[in-house]
Amino acid sequence: LLVILHATKLIEYFNATDDDSISMLWSNDGTIDYDCFPPRRGSRRNNATIVYLETAYVNLHYETYYSFIHRLCSCDEDKDPHWTIGTDKIPHFYVGPKEMLTVGFEKILTEYNATTCGPIFFGEPKGPDLTVVTTSYPGDFKPGSKRGYGELINDERYIFICHEDGPSLEENATNVFFLTPLHTRYIVPSFFPPTIIQRHSKSIRKQHPEKPPI
């Protein structure tokens, strides 16, 4: 339902506005949400907030990344503090390691780059201000685990996306988020790049010209 809601809003948006407005983002309540950050023109790395979206495996959970970037870009003052980055600088988003990215995913991210609050790059940055670990499991936080994420629990420099239930993490780890509302801290991956919505809309119109797009 959330995916359909966002898709509908984006389709309506692109039907109603011109190309100069494409850089605007949508907040959770459907309003335009982009103006809390400075203009992207002239943004440099030495005056940017560096955000790293760390990829664990090739072609795994790519569809969730758009929502993570969108949430960080959101100007919603009520969002969780872990997803709140300073609005005095332009965020630079890095997605990597590069060898974990497919050509198709890079193409979509390149398109999405035109509509985010900050540019998207491929690869691993040096000294990121925030790292979003896009794939983690409860076992990764246990003492002696190979990944050793337990040492980073409640570290404000990290956000962990956990893909399985973890009761102990619910109670004690404020920087661990899940993907469904069944949890205390969660983010629902329901946002998709406008170019995907546009192509989907055109495809539906072509297949069913007598019906409006969803």
C-alpha positions as CSV (number, residue, x, y, z in Angstrom):
1,L,0.0,0.0,0.0
2,L,2.8,2.4,0.9
3,V,4.6,1.7,-2.4
4,I,1.4,2.3,-4.4
5,L,0.8,5.6,-2.4
6,H,4.2,6.9,-3.2
7,A,4.0,5.8,-6.8
8,T,0.6,7.6,-7.2
9,K,2.0,10.8,-5.7
10,L,5.1,10.8,-7.9
11,I,3.0,10.2,-11.1
12,E,0.7,13.0,-10.2
13,Y,3.7,15.2,-9.5
14,F,5.4,14.6,-12.9
15,N,2.1,15.1,-14.7
16,A,1.7,18.5,-13.1
17,T,5.2,20.1,-13.1
18,D,8.0,20.9,-15.5
19,D,11.5,19.6,-15.7
20,D,12.9,22.5,-13.6
21,S,11.1,21.0,-10.6
22,I,12.4,17.5,-10.8
23,S,15.0,18.1,-8.1
24,M,12.3,18.3,-5.4
25,L,11.6,15.4,-3.1
26,W,8.5,14.1,-1.4
27,S,8.1,13.9,2.4
28,N,6.0,11.1,4.0
29,D,2.9,13.3,4.0
30,G,3.2,13.9,0.2
31,T,4.4,17.5,0.4
32,I,7.5,18.8,-1.6
33,D,10.5,18.3,0.6
34,Y,13.9,19.6,-0.4
35,D,14.5,23.1,0.6
36,C,16.1,22.6,4.0
37,F,19.4,21.9,2.2
38,P,21.5,24.4,0.3
39,P,21.4,24.3,-3.5
40,R,23.5,21.5,-4.9
41,R,25.4,23.7,-7.4
42,G,29.0,24.1,-6.5
43,S,29.0,21.6,-3.7
44,R,32.5,20.3,-2.8
45,R,33.6,17.3,-0.7
46,N,35.5,19.4,1.8
47,N,32.3,21.2,2.6
48,A,29.9,18.3,2.6
49,T,28.4,15.7,4.9
50,I,29.8,12.3,3.7
51,V,27.3,9.5,3.9
52,Y,28.4,5.9,3.0
53,L,25.8,3.3,2.1
54,E,27.7,0.1,2.6
55,T,26.7,-2.8,0.3
56,A,27.2,-6.3,1.7
57,Y,26.6,-8.5,-1.3
58,V,26.1,-8.1,-5.1
59,N,22.5,-7.5,-6.0
60,L,21.1,-7.7,-2.5
61,H,18.4,-5.4,-1.2
62,Y,19.3,-2.7,-3.8
63,E,15.6,-1.6,-3.8
64,T,15.9,-0.4,-0.2
65,Y,18.7,2.2,-0.9
66,Y,16.4,4.7,-2.5
67,S,14.4,5.0,0.7
68,F,17.5,5.3,2.9
69,I,18.7,8.3,0.8
70,H,15.2,9.8,0.6
71,R,14.9,9.5,4.4
72,L,18.2,11.3,5.0
73,C,17.2,14.0,2.5
74,S,13.8,14.4,4.2
75,C,13.2,17.8,5.9
76,D,10.8,16.2,8.3
77,E,11.6,17.6,11.7
78,D,10.0,14.6,13.5
79,K,12.2,11.9,12.0
80,D,14.5,9.8,14.2
81,P,17.7,11.7,15.1
82,H,19.8,9.0,13.6
83,W,18.4,9.9,10.2
84,T,18.9,13.6,10.7
85,I,22.0,15.2,9.1
86,G,23.0,18.8,9.2
87,T,21.3,21.0,6.6
88,D,24.0,23.6,6.6
89,K,26.0,21.4,4.1
90,I,25.1,19.4,1.0
91,P,25.3,15.6,1.7
92,H,27.4,13.5,-0.6
93,F,26.2,9.9,-0.9
94,Y,28.6,7.1,-1.6
95,V,27.4,3.6,-2.5
96,G,30.0,0.9,-2.4
97,P,32.2,-1.0,-2.5
98,K,32.2,-0.6,-6.3
99,E,32.7,-4.3,-7.0
100,M,29.4,-5.0,-5.2
101,L,27.4,-2.8,-7.6
102,T,25.8,-4.1,-10.9
103,V,25.7,-2.0,-14.0
104,G,21.9,-1.8,-13.9
105,F,22.0,-0.5,-10.3
106,E,24.6,2.1,-11.1
107,K,22.4,3.3,-14.0
108,I,19.4,3.7,-11.8
109,L,21.5,5.5,-9.1
110,T,22.8,7.8,-11.9
111,E,19.3,8.7,-12.8
112,Y,18.3,9.1,-9.1
113,N,21.3,11.4,-8.6
114,A,19.3,14.2,-10.4
115,T,16.5,14.2,-7.8
116,T,18.4,13.8,-4.5
117,C,19.4,16.5,-2.0
118,G,23.1,15.7,-2.7
119,P,25.1,13.9,-5.4
120,I,25.6,10.2,-5.5
121,F,29.0,8.6,-6.0
122,F,30.2,5.0,-6.5
123,G,32.9,3.6,-4.2
124,E,34.1,3.9,-0.6
125,P,34.8,7.3,0.9
126,K,37.5,8.1,3.4
127,G,36.3,9.0,6.8
128,P,32.5,9.2,6.3
129,D,30.4,11.2,8.7
130,L,27.7,8.5,8.6
131,T,27.7,4.9,7.5
132,V,24.5,3.1,6.7
133,V,25.1,-0.6,6.9
134,T,22.4,-1.7,4.5
135,T,22.4,-5.4,5.4
136,S,22.9,-6.9,8.9
137,Y,21.5,-9.7,11.0
138,P,21.2,-10.2,14.8
139,G,24.1,-12.6,14.8
140,D,26.4,-9.8,13.5
141,F,26.0,-8.0,16.8
142,K,26.9,-10.9,19.1
143,P,30.3,-11.0,20.9
144,G,32.9,-12.7,18.7
145,S,31.0,-12.3,15.4
146,K,33.0,-11.9,12.3
147,R,31.6,-8.5,11.5
148,G,31.9,-7.2,15.1
149,Y,28.9,-4.8,14.9
150,G,28.2,-5.2,18.6
151,E,31.0,-2.8,19.3
152,L,29.2,-0.1,17.2
153,I,25.8,-0.4,18.9
154,N,24.5,3.1,19.7
155,D,27.4,4.7,17.8
156,E,25.9,7.8,16.1
157,R,28.2,7.4,13.2
158,Y,26.4,4.2,12.1
159,I,22.9,3.1,11.1
160,F,22.3,-0.6,10.8
161,I,19.5,-2.1,8.7
162,C,18.6,-5.4,10.3
163,H,16.8,-8.0,8.1
164,E,15.7,-10.4,10.9
165,D,14.0,-10.1,14.2
166,G,16.3,-9.3,17.1
167,P,14.6,-8.8,20.5
168,S,17.8,-7.7,22.2
169,L,18.5,-5.2,19.5
170,E,15.0,-3.8,20.0
171,E,15.7,-3.0,23.6
172,N,19.3,-1.8,23.6
173,A,20.4,-0.7,20.1
174,T,19.0,2.8,19.1
175,N,20.9,2.8,15.8
176,V,19.5,-0.5,14.5
177,F,16.5,-0.2,12.3
178,F,14.2,-2.9,10.9
179,L,12.1,-2.9,7.7
180,T,8.5,-3.3,9.0
181,P,6.3,-1.4,11.5
182,L,6.3,-4.5,13.7
183,H,9.4,-3.1,15.3
184,T,10.1,-0.1,17.5
185,R,12.6,1.5,15.1
186,Y,11.9,0.9,11.4
187,I,12.0,2.4,8.0
188,V,9.6,1.1,5.3
189,P,11.4,0.9,1.9
190,S,8.6,2.5,0.0
191,F,10.3,5.2,-2.1
192,F,11.5,4.7,-5.6
193,P,13.4,7.1,-8.0
194,P,11.1,9.3,-10.1
195,T,12.6,7.8,-13.3
196,I,11.4,4.4,-12.3
197,I,7.9,5.7,-11.6
198,Q,7.9,7.6,-14.9
199,R,8.8,4.4,-16.9
200,H,6.3,2.3,-15.0
201,S,3.6,4.9,-15.7
202,K,4.4,5.0,-19.4
203,S,4.5,1.2,-19.6
204,I,1.1,0.9,-18.1
205,R,-0.3,3.6,-20.4
206,K,1.1,1.7,-23.4
207,Q,-0.2,-1.7,-22.3
208,H,-3.6,-0.3,-21.1
209,P,-4.3,3.0,-22.8
210,E,-7.9,2.9,-21.7
211,K,-6.9,2.8,-18.0
212,P,-5.2,5.4,-15.9
213,P,-1.8,4.4,-14.3
214,I,-1.8,3.2,-10.7
